[in-house]
Amino acid sequence: MATYNVKVFISYRKGILDPQGVAVEKAAYSLGFNKVKEVRVGKYITMKIEAEREEEIKKEIEEMAKKFLVNPVIEEYSYKIEVAK
């Protein structure tokens, strides 16, 4: 059985207001960072999962996302799987 490092990235869907992103963008602008545009703030989750194959990990991540990690109405997600060293 191998151990995998999993990184899950969660953000608001396109078209959903991101109040934290707006606040960060305004702060950046007020501090002179005028080139910053369209800031989106999300969640970044890391975990280790033990499994025989990467396909098992994908299935578990999809299940977790549907059950409790992501609000599918307003959020979207992506993930990256790497074999732990």
C-alpha positions as CSV (number, residue, x, y, z in Angstrom):
1,M,0.0,0.0,0.0
2,A,1.3,3.4,-1.0
3,T,0.9,6.8,0.7
4,Y,-0.3,9.7,-1.4
5,N,-0.2,13.4,-0.8
6,V,-3.4,15.0,-1.9
7,K,-3.9,18.7,-2.5
8,V,-7.5,20.0,-2.9
9,F,-8.2,23.5,-4.2
10,I,-11.6,25.0,-3.6
11,S,-12.9,28.3,-4.9
12,Y,-16.1,30.1,-5.7
13,R,-17.7,29.3,-9.0
14,K,-17.3,32.0,-11.7
15,G,-20.0,34.6,-11.3
16,I,-20.3,34.1,-7.5
17,L,-19.4,37.1,-5.4
18,D,-16.1,36.6,-3.5
19,P,-16.1,39.1,-0.6
20,Q,-12.7,38.2,0.6
21,G,-11.3,38.5,-2.9
22,V,-12.8,41.9,-3.3
23,A,-11.3,43.0,0.1
24,V,-7.9,41.7,-0.9
25,E,-8.1,43.4,-4.3
26,K,-9.1,46.8,-2.7
27,A,-6.3,46.4,-0.1
28,A,-3.7,45.7,-2.8
29,Y,-4.9,48.7,-4.8
30,S,-4.8,51.0,-1.8
31,L,-1.3,49.9,-1.1
32,G,-0.2,50.8,-4.6
33,F,-0.4,47.4,-6.3
34,N,-2.5,48.8,-9.2
35,K,-2.0,45.9,-11.5
36,V,-3.8,43.4,-9.3
37,K,-7.2,42.4,-10.8
38,E,-9.9,39.8,-10.3
39,V,-8.7,38.4,-6.9
40,R,-10.3,35.1,-5.8
41,V,-9.8,33.6,-2.4
42,G,-10.3,30.0,-1.8
43,K,-9.5,27.0,0.4
44,Y,-6.4,24.8,0.1
45,I,-6.6,21.4,1.8
46,T,-3.8,18.9,2.1
47,M,-4.0,15.3,3.3
48,K,-2.3,12.0,3.1
49,I,-4.2,9.0,2.0
50,E,-3.1,5.3,1.9
51,A,-4.3,3.2,-1.0
52,E,-3.3,0.5,-3.4
53,R,-3.9,2.6,-6.6
54,E,-4.4,6.2,-7.5
55,E,-7.9,5.5,-8.8
56,E,-9.0,4.7,-5.3
57,I,-7.7,8.1,-4.2
58,K,-9.7,9.8,-6.9
59,K,-12.8,8.0,-5.9
60,E,-12.3,9.0,-2.2
61,I,-11.6,12.7,-3.1
62,E,-14.8,12.9,-5.3
63,E,-16.9,11.4,-2.5
64,M,-15.4,13.7,0.2
65,A,-16.0,16.7,-2.1
66,K,-19.6,15.8,-2.6
67,K,-20.3,14.9,1.0
68,F,-18.6,17.6,3.0
69,L,-15.7,19.5,1.4
70,V,-17.4,21.5,-1.3
71,N,-20.8,23.4,-1.5
72,P,-21.5,22.5,-5.2
73,V,-24.0,25.3,-5.5
74,I,-21.4,28.0,-5.1
75,E,-18.0,26.3,-5.2
76,E,-15.8,24.3,-7.6
77,Y,-12.7,22.3,-6.9
78,S,-9.7,20.6,-8.4
79,Y,-7.1,18.3,-6.9
80,K,-3.6,17.0,-7.4
81,I,-2.3,13.6,-6.3
82,E,1.3,12.8,-5.7
83,V,3.0,9.7,-4.3
84,A,4.5,10.6,-0.9
85,K,8.3,10.4,-0.7
